[in-house]
């Protein structure tokens, strides 16, 4: 499932515990991710799922659920 893989990548890159990552988690506010963290995350997700996220789409992504829905719509 997409959520599990996204959670795994988030936990690995941001050094988070799995139970803290939910569909409603805000990447910047809840995980204190900075812009470099977000860029690294997007690159990892693009590689993992074979998709491309244009910058204008990244601006609309705030929560883990936003990422999961974006990926599910494209794979």
Z-matrix of the N, CA and C atoms (Angstrom, degrees):
N
C 1 1.460
C 2 1.540 1 109.40
N 3 1.297 2 114.74 1 147.62
C 4 1.464 3 121.57 2 -175.37
C 5 1.528 4 111.21 3 -62.47
N 6 1.321 5 117.48 4 -43.39
C 7 1.468 6 120.30 5 -177.24
C 8 1.526 7 111.53 6 -56.92
N 9 1.331 8 117.03 7 -45.15
C 10 1.457 9 120.30 8 -177.74
C 11 1.526 10 111.48 9 -61.24
N 12 1.326 11 117.32 10 -41.56
C 13 1.465 12 120.54 11 -179.42
C 14 1.535 13 110.51 12 -69.67
N 15 1.334 14 117.04 13 -41.22
C 16 1.467 15 120.77 14 177.14
C 17 1.530 16 109.56 15 -61.96
N 18 1.318 17 116.87 16 -43.56
C 19 1.471 18 121.02 17 178.81
C 20 1.532 19 110.63 18 -61.73
N 21 1.326 20 116.36 19 -42.77
C 22 1.464 21 120.39 20 179.10
C 23 1.537 22 111.18 21 -60.26
N 24 1.324 23 116.58 22 -44.36
C 25 1.463 24 121.00 23 179.85
C 26 1.535 25 110.19 24 -65.38
N 27 1.326 26 116.87 25 -44.65
C 28 1.466 27 120.88 26 178.13
C 29 1.527 28 111.43 27 -59.14
N 30 1.319 29 116.45 28 -47.25
C 31 1.465 30 120.58 29 -178.58
C 32 1.518 31 111.01 30 -62.43
N 33 1.316 32 115.98 31 -40.13
C 34 1.454 33 120.52 32 -179.53
C 35 1.530 34 111.17 33 -67.01
N 36 1.313 35 116.78 34 -46.87
C 37 1.464 36 120.53 35 -174.56
C 38 1.523 37 113.73 36 -77.52
N 39 1.319 38 116.83 37 -34.22
C 40 1.466 39 119.47 38 -175.82
C 41 1.523 40 112.63 39 -107.15
N 42 1.331 41 116.54 40 7.17
C 43 1.461 42 122.39 41 178.52
C 44 1.533 43 111.25 42 54.37
N 45 1.344 44 114.67 43 56.57
C 46 1.461 45 121.44 44 -178.22
C 47 1.520 46 110.39 45 -109.97
N 48 1.318 47 115.97 46 158.25
C 49 1.456 48 121.58 47 172.05
C 50 1.528 49 107.58 48 -87.68
N 51 1.341 50 116.13 49 138.59
C 52 1.467 51 120.84 50 -174.65
C 53 1.524 52 112.91 51 -54.34
N 54 1.332 53 117.33 52 -39.97
C 55 1.467 54 119.58 53 -176.16
C 56 1.521 55 113.24 54 -66.79
N 57 1.335 56 117.75 55 -15.28
C 58 1.468 57 120.98 56 178.49
C 59 1.523 58 112.58 57 -84.44
N 60 1.323 59 116.57 58 -11.40
C 61 1.464 60 120.95 59 -176.96
C 62 1.525 61 109.04 60 -98.82
N 63 1.340 62 115.61 61 113.55
C 64 1.457 63 121.36 62 177.19
C 65 1.527 64 108.81 63 -125.00
N 66 1.308 65 116.62 64 170.74
C 67 1.466 66 121.07 65 178.31
C 68 1.525 67 111.18 66 -61.22
N 69 1.331 68 117.68 67 -27.98
C 70 1.465 69 121.90 68 -177.77
C 71 1.528 70 113.59 69 -90.16
N 72 1.327 71 117.54 70 -4.04
C 73 1.466 72 120.69 71 -178.29
C 74 1.524 73 110.86 72 -64.85
N 75 1.328 74 115.43 73 130.76
C 76 1.459 75 121.40 74 176.37
C 77 1.530 76 107.73 75 -88.67
N 78 1.304 77 116.36 76 124.45
C 79 1.461 78 121.32 77 -172.78
C 80 1.526 79 111.90 78 -62.20
N 81 1.299 80 117.28 79 -42.41
C 82 1.465 81 120.23 80 -177.11
C 83 1.527 82 111.53 81 -82.61
N 84 1.310 83 116.93 82 -48.05
C 85 1.465 84 119.69 83 -175.55
C 86 1.527 85 112.85 84 -75.64
N 87 1.322 86 117.91 85 -45.61
C 88 1.464 87 120.27 86 -176.54
C 89 1.525 88 112.97 87 -79.01
N 90 1.335 89 116.79 88 -34.32
C 91 1.463 90 120.40 89 -175.78
C 92 1.523 91 113.05 90 -105.62
N 93 1.330 92 116.31 91 -0.06
C 94 1.470 93 122.40 92 179.12
C 95 1.527 94 112.20 93 53.74
N 96 1.329 95 115.61 94 39.31
C 97 1.462 96 120.93 95 177.94
C 98 1.522 97 109.65 96 -77.78
N 99 1.330 98 116.04 97 136.91
C 100 1.458 99 119.46 98 175.71
C 101 1.532 100 109.34 99 -95.53
N 102 1.316 101 116.83 100 -179.13
C 103 1.468 102 120.08 101 -174.97
C 104 1.529 103 112.07 102 -62.95
N 105 1.318 104 117.77 103 -34.61
C 106 1.463 105 120.49 104 177.41
C 107 1.530 106 110.80 105 -67.08
N 108 1.339 107 116.43 106 -39.91
C 109 1.468 108 120.09 107 175.94
C 110 1.520 109 110.88 108 -59.20
N 111 1.325 110 116.06 109 -42.76
C 112 1.462 111 120.74 110 -178.91
C 113 1.526 112 110.67 111 -64.97
N 114 1.325 113 117.16 112 -43.22
C 115 1.465 114 120.87 113 178.59
C 116 1.532 115 110.12 114 -61.10
N 117 1.329 116 117.17 115 -46.25
C 118 1.467 117 121.16 116 178.42
C 119 1.526 118 111.13 117 -61.01
N 120 1.319 119 116.15 118 -41.82
C 121 1.460 120 121.07 119 179.26
C 122 1.521 121 110.78 120 -62.05
N 123 1.316 122 116.98 121 -47.99
C 124 1.465 123 121.56 122 -179.17
C 125 1.530 124 110.11 123 -60.27
N 126 1.329 125 116.98 124 -43.09
C 127 1.463 126 120.32 125 179.37
C 128 1.532 127 110.96 126 -62.38
N 129 1.304 128 116.83 127 -41.74
C 130 1.469 129 120.51 128 178.44
C 131 1.519 130 111.53 129 -64.65
N 132 1.325 131 116.17 130 -42.18
C 133 1.469 132 120.24 131 179.14
C 134 1.526 133 111.01 132 -65.31
N 135 1.326 134 116.74 133 -41.25
C 136 1.463 135 120.40 134 178.19
C 137 1.523 136 110.45 135 -60.99
N 138 1.322 137 117.08 136 -43.60
C 139 1.465 138 120.85 137 178.81
C 140 1.519 139 111.41 138 -65.35
N 141 1.316 140 116.67 139 -45.47
C 142 1.462 141 121.64 140 -176.14
C 143 1.523 142 112.60 141 -64.21
N 144 1.329 143 116.65 142 -42.46
C 145 1.461 144 120.65 143 -172.92
C 146 1.525 145 113.43 144 -103.49
N 147 1.338 146 117.94 145 -1.51
C 148 1.463 147 121.01 146 178.46
C 149 1.519 148 113.15 147 64.76
N 150 1.326 149 115.87 148 37.87
C 151 1.464 150 121.15 149 179.63
C 152 1.520 151 108.88 150 -121.17
N 153 1.331 152 115.59 151 173.08
C 154 1.455 153 120.97 152 173.60
C 155 1.519 154 107.50 153 -129.84
N 156 1.329 155 116.34 154 131.71
C 157 1.463 156 121.61 155 179.13
C 158 1.523 157 108.43 156 -110.33
N 159 1.328 158 116.94 157 104.83
C 160 1.466 159 119.95 158 177.02
C 161 1.537 160 110.70 159 -61.68
N 162 1.328 161 115.91 160 152.09
C 163 1.467 162 120.85 161 -177.83
C 164 1.522 163 112.85 162 -54.01
N 165 1.334 164 116.57 163 -38.95
C 166 1.466 165 118.71 164 -178.82
C 167 1.531 166 111.79 165 -66.54
N 168 1.331 167 117.69 166 -27.56
C 169 1.466 168 121.18 167 176.32
C 170 1.532 169 110.59 168 -76.75
N 171 1.321 170 116.73 169 -36.83
C 172 1.463 171 121.12 170 -179.92
C 173 1.524 172 110.10 171 -60.89
N 174 1.313 173 117.70 172 -35.10
C 175 1.466 174 121.76 173 179.41
C 176 1.527 175 112.15 174 -61.85
N 177 1.338 176 117.73 175 -24.34
C 178 1.463 177 122.14 176 -179.17
C 179 1.520 178 112.75 177 -90.42
N 180 1.317 179 117.15 178 -2.74
C 181 1.461 180 121.65 179 -177.05
C 182 1.525 181 109.11 180 -98.38
N 183 1.334 182 115.37 181 117.01
C 184 1.463 183 120.10 182 -178.73
C 185 1.526 184 112.09 183 -123.04
N 186 1.316 185 116.43 184 -36.03
C 187 1.460 186 120.29 185 -176.15
C 188 1.524 187 110.68 186 -112.73
N 189 1.312 188 114.92 187 166.84
C 190 1.463 189 120.51 188 175.30
C 191 1.533 190 108.90 189 -60.48
N 192 1.313 191 117.08 190 -39.31
C 193 1.460 192 121.17 191 178.02
C 194 1.521 193 112.53 192 -60.54
N 195 1.332 194 117.12 193 -37.79
C 196 1.469 195 120.90 194 176.76
C 197 1.525 196 110.14 195 -60.25
N 198 1.328 197 116.33 196 -43.08
C 199 1.463 198 120.75 197 179.65
C 200 1.523 199 110.73 198 -64.66
N 201 1.316 200 116.05 199 -47.25
C 202 1.468 201 120.83 200 -178.03
C 203 1.526 202 110.22 201 -60.32
N 204 1.327 203 117.16 202 -46.57
C 205 1.476 204 120.04 203 179.99
C 206 1.532 205 111.43 204 -63.81
N 207 1.319 206 116.93 205 -40.28
C 208 1.464 207 120.80 206 178.54
C 209 1.525 208 109.63 207 -59.93
N 210 1.311 209 117.04 208 -48.35
C 211 1.462 210 120.75 209 -178.56
C 212 1.529 211 111.01 210 -65.96
N 213 1.319 212 117.29 211 -44.67
C 214 1.478 213 120.33 212 -179.34
C 215 1.519 214 111.65 213 -60.79
N 216 1.320 215 117.68 214 -32.99
C 217 1.458 216 121.32 215 178.70
C 218 1.524 217 112.85 216 -71.67
N 219 1.343 218 116.93 217 -17.05
C 220 1.460 219 120.05 218 -173.75
C 221 1.516 220 114.79 219 -113.40
N 222 1.313 221 117.72 220 -10.65
C 223 1.472 222 118.50 221 178.57
C 224 1.518 223 111.03 222 -112.89
